[in-house]
Amino acid sequence: MKKVVPDPPVLIDDTSPRRYMALTSNDCTIPALLIDTEAPLDVLHEAAAHRIRAAAQLLENLASDANLHGNPALLQDFAQLCVIPLRDGCDLLDVLGRRLQEQLLS
């Protein structure tokens, strides 16, 4: 069987060494999902808000369904479904916060 070797990561139009930041929810050595740390602030905010709202909606649905509480495996799956967008949203908020701090200091 032929060994599959992934292509090296390609940075497109990279103007600074840390322009693209991997999402911390990625659990691999070569991340496929990246945050453009130089994206407009409103775009970063909307992406974070969208992910956090999606996780909140899932948690609200989970809290209202009494049938799920007796199934630990299903609860674990739902928890994992919430962790990914929440972590992504937090990563985006971190970038947004750093960018806002840079603006205040300059």
C-alpha positions in Angstrom: 0.0 0.0 0.0 1.3 3.4 -1.0 2.0 5.8 1.9 -0.1 9.0 1.6 1.9 12.1 2.4 0.0 15.4 2.7 1.0 18.4 0.8 2.8 21.0 2.8 0.7 24.0 4.0 0.5 26.9 1.6 0.2 30.4 2.9 -1.5 32.6 0.3 -0.6 36.3 0.2 1.1 36.1 3.6 2.2 39.6 4.6 3.2 38.7 8.1 4.7 35.6 9.6 1.7 35.0 11.9 -1.1 36.1 9.6 -2.9 32.7 9.5 -3.6 31.0 12.9 -4.8 27.5 13.2 -8.0 26.9 15.1 -7.3 25.2 18.4 -10.1 22.8 17.8 -8.0 21.2 15.0 -6.3 18.2 16.4 -3.7 17.5 13.7 -0.2 18.5 12.8 -1.2 20.1 9.5 -4.3 22.2 10.2 -6.8 22.7 7.4 -8.8 25.4 9.1 -7.1 28.7 9.7 -8.1 32.2 10.9 -6.9 35.1 8.9 -5.7 37.3 11.7 -5.8 40.4 9.4 -9.4 40.0 8.4 -11.7 43.0 9.0 -12.8 43.2 12.6 -16.5 42.9 11.7 -15.8 39.7 9.8 -14.0 38.2 12.8 -16.8 39.2 15.1 -19.5 37.8 12.9 -17.7 34.5 12.5 -17.2 34.2 16.3 -20.8 35.2 17.0 -22.2 32.7 14.5 -20.3 29.8 16.1 -21.2 30.8 19.6 -24.9 31.2 18.7 -24.9 27.8 17.0 -23.5 26.1 20.1 -25.9 27.9 22.4 -28.8 26.8 20.3 -27.6 23.2 20.4 -27.2 23.4 24.2 -30.7 24.9 24.6 -32.2 22.1 22.6 -30.3 19.5 24.6 -31.5 21.1 27.9 -35.1 20.9 26.8 -35.0 17.2 25.8 -35.4 15.0 28.8 -35.0 11.9 26.7 -31.3 12.6 26.2 -30.3 12.8 29.8 -30.3 9.0 30.3 -27.8 8.3 27.5 -24.2 9.2 28.5 -22.8 8.3 25.0 -25.3 10.6 23.3 -24.6 13.4 25.9 -20.9 13.1 25.2 -21.5 13.4 21.4 -23.6 16.5 22.0 -20.9 18.0 24.2 -18.3 17.4 21.5 -20.6 19.1 19.0 -20.7 22.1 21.3 -17.0 22.2 22.1 -15.8 22.7 18.5 -17.8 25.8 17.6 -17.3 27.3 21.0 -13.6 26.8 20.8 -13.5 28.3 17.3 -15.5 31.2 18.5 -13.1 31.8 21.4 -10.2 31.7 19.0 -11.8 34.3 16.8 -12.6 36.5 19.9 -8.9 36.2 21.0 -7.8 37.4 17.6 -10.4 40.2 17.7 -9.3 41.2 21.2 -5.6 41.4 20.2 -6.5 43.5 17.1 -8.5 45.9 19.2 -5.7 46.2 21.8 -3.3 47.0 18.9 -5.6 49.7 17.7 -5.8 51.2 21.2 -2.0 51.2 21.7 -1.2 52.7 18.3 
